[in-house]
Amino acid sequence: QVQLVESGGGLVQPGGSLRLSCAASGRAVSSENVQWYRQAPGKGRELVAVIGHLGTTLYGDSVKGRSTISRDNATNTVHLQINNLKPEDTAIFYCKINMFWGQGTQVTVSS
């Protein structure tokens, strides 16, 4: 059984930054492909970023160039740093390993 707990969301002004975290248990993040998704109000889930078990990273077009996904093997946590946040980034952000999802963390970008 894999458990994922996201944290780090909140209210931020446009142009600000956030660092989201996904703490995993039951599986080593260093051995898995870990994905971040987001779901904006009234929309479907959108892939934001992926870090593969070999460390390869992939970003969705909506955050490319202003996001960094990384992992900390010591704490079994994957982080997602997003800079230059825009109102359209407002969403619930989820992490995923295989078929397991976390509960999500809310990000609201507003002045």
Secondary structure, 3 states (H helix, E strand, C coil): CCEEEEECCEEECCCCCEEEEEEEECCCHHHCCEEEEEECCCCCEEEEEEECCCCCEEECCCCCCCEEEEEECCCCEEEEEECCCCHHHCEEEEEEECCEECCCEEEEECC
